[in-house]
């Protein structure tokens, strides 16, 4: 380990840092002969292997082959979806809006069937 005055370090800072990096030896920086800082080499970065780098970050929960939803869950979901659709249709028929937003034309699936359309054309 070598010593260097603060004024010399200030004048040759980049060269001193390069020497520390190359030789991997620390330099003590002094001010009026009193040590104030130590410039030490940084440990070289470890190369990470792509395989297994996430091994400690993952967690397996439960059976991966088992479906998340049972048949009862799916039936309940379908029932709720149909109820929501009916509520939207009622709202559309009553006020011409769905969730308070004005729309142009009927939303998909709420259009008239072909028979009523052809009847409407004949009445014109």
N, C-alpha and C positions, 0 to 999 in steps of 0.2 A: 504494500500500500504506500503510495507516494503522497507528498504534501505539496500544496500550491497556494500561493497568496491569492486573495480575492481579486486584486488588480490584474494579475496574470491570467486568472481564470476568465475574467471579463473580456480581456483582449483576445484570448484564444479559445473561447468557449466551444465552438463547433469542432475544432481540432482535438480538444481534450475529450469531448464526448465520443468522437470516432475512435480515439485511442482506447478508451475504456471499453467500448463495444468490441473492438478487435482483440485486445489482450485479456479482457474479462477480469481486470484488476481495478480495485476501487481507488479513488483519489479523494484525499481529505482537503477541503478548502479552508484556509485560515484567514483570519483578519487580525493583523498585528501579532501574529504568532499564536493566536488562540483558535482552536478548531471550531468552526461554525456550521459546516455542512460536509456531507460525504456523498460523492457521486459514485454510485455502484451500478454494475451492469444489470440489466433486466434479464430474468430467466427467459430462455428462448421459448416461443410458443409451442405447445404440444400439437402435433398433427392429429386431427381427429379422424378416426376411421368411420366411414359412412355406415358400416354394418354394426348395428348394436348401439349407435349413439343415442337412441331414444329408449333404450331398454328400461331404464329406471323411471321413465316419465309416463309410462302407460299402465293402465289398470284394466284387468278383465273382470267384468261383472256378469255373473250368471252364465247361462248356456247360450253360446253363440248361434246354435242351430235352431233354438226354440223361437217361435214367432213372439213378437212383443205384445200383440193384441190377441186375445182369445176370440172365439166366435161371438160370445156375448158382447165384448167390446165393439166388434164390428157392427153387430145388429143395433146397438145403442147409437153408434156414430151415424149409421144410415138413417135411423129414426130421427135423430136431431137434425141431420141435413135436410130431410124431407119436411120437417116442421118449419125450419128456417125458410125453405123455398116457398112453402104455403103462406107464411107470414109476409114475405116479400110480395108475393102475388096479390094477397089481400090489400096490402098497402098500395101497390101499383093501381089496382082496380079502383080503390077508394079515392086516392089523392093524386095519382099520376107521378108519384115520386117513390124512390126507394132510398131509405135512410136519409130523407130530407134533401136529396140532390135531384134537381130537375134533369130529366133526360129527354132525348129526342127519340120518338118511336118506342116500340115495345122492346123490352129486354129479350134476349134469346130464350126460346122455349115458351114465352107467353103470347106469341103471335097466334092469330086465329088459325083454325085448321082450314084445309083446302075447301071443304064443303061450304063453310060460311063465307070464305073469300069469293068463291064463284057465285054464291047467292047475292053477295053485295054488289058484284059487277053487273048482274042481271037487273038489279033494282035501279040502277042509275039511268 
